[in-house]
Amino acid sequence: MSDTPAWMKPAPDDTAAPRDIDTSVAHPARIWDYWLGGRDNFAADRETGDHILAAIPDMVANARADREFLGRAVRHLVAEEGVRQFLDIGTGIPAAGNTHDVAQSVAPDCRVVYVDNDPIVLAHARALMVGGDMGATSYIDADLRSPDDILGEAARTLDFERPIAIMLLGVLEFIPDTAQASAIIGRLLAAVPSGSFLAVSHSTDEVHGEAMREAARLWNEGGSTPLVLRDAAQLAGLFDGLDLVDPGISSCSLWRPDAVDLGTATPVAQYCAVGRKP
């Protein structure tokens, strides 16, 4: 990942967009890509992203902390919990340290299925998300709101008789109805066996409260997909029936930080947790 902030880099060539992409409307995956220093974003994404950064410059730190949580969570699940299968829903535009990169670096036989519904993500997924010789990686073009479709396609790659880690990073905030979000999680978890895991990251207004609420307002005005912020209690409710892995509900930056970050990491407005299905 580049250390140069996205807004300091030359603007991408917006004329290179695939024909089936509406570049006039901001999209969550592309705004996130912009904050992470990527180049797969367009003027509307950068405009919305800059408006949000004006309200809360820490959004770049949020994005990076979320990405780093993914790496630490996947390494923990593979190395400490013995997980070898991942269902990563809401993949986003590929960047350094994708789920399969991390998982297969620890155990080359890991199998990973990615799910997203953005044409740019799909275009990159076909080229970049290729598993190693021992493992397997595939991509499903589908929406989180259609869990049965996802499960049916994922069964082509994953063995649902063995534990699976369901990754929902930065995607549940786009399901504003908490009852619907819980129902989706319930359907996904019902399909996997005991010993499977759920990993979630989610934007919150319990850190940088008023600034995050303003950022959410700006996002909802300029983005194509409205989002909702949730607090720790609401996030914990999404893990009902699961055994939370220590330290439970946490800021992404504080969830099992690497040794080099111990004592120096500061909270970001992005909560996370990992839970095990009994």
Phi, psi and omega in degrees: 000135180288146176272353180278123180304146184303319187285356177261356182267160175301143181292141175298164178276102184294342180286350183271005183293140174302153187296331186272012180251127176275099183279357181276349181242130180296148180229138184308313183297325183280328174296315179300318178301319179299313180296330181274002178090014180280179183237008180262060181214164187230177189304317181296323178294316182291324179296311178296317179300319180291323177298319180291319178297329178294327179280322182212091180303339181289358180299329176295318177296322176301312183298317180291321179296322177298316180294320180290326174299318178307311182298315182292321180295315181295316179299318179298313183297322181283309188282323186258331184253351177076017180288139179232005181224139183224137172242101187259104185255129186087046188304315186080176180290131183305139177218180179300139176077040174298164183305314182291328177300312182291310184299313184284345173287335178269315180221104187300344182272007180296145178243134186226131173243124177260147179224130173200172181224029177253130183303325179292319177299316180300315181299318180287324183301318181298327184268326190255330187269074181245127182287167176285180184297326184269330183263197178208147178219134178219171184226138177241129175271096185203168182252141178306331181289356178240066186298327180294322176297317180298313183296320180297316180287322182297331181295347175290335184245324185259149176263108184281008171268350181243156183303143179228138173264120178267119183255118178235075185261119176064030182236331183290340177294345178267010170246086187300328181279111184296325178297320178293318178300316179296320180295320178297313179299318180300319179295318180295315182291329179296337184272349183249154185278171172306143183092358175278168185227155171237126175242130183226139163235149189203136177293146182220157174252014176277352171237132183055048190317289186295322179296320179292323178294324176292320178298319179296321178298315180295320178300313184291335176282326187250349183264160181279341184234112180297148179234163176231145175266145178231152179266180184297321181295319179293321178294319178300324179298331179287346179257016181305129180090353179256157175265113182289136174282137176306138010264027181076216177289126187210157166298142181306323183289342185252002179277105178046057183298151176298155184306323182294338182261356182301129178083352182241340182293141179243151183297145172241164184276045179220108179275162178204165175192158174230131180231149181253135176282120181298000000 
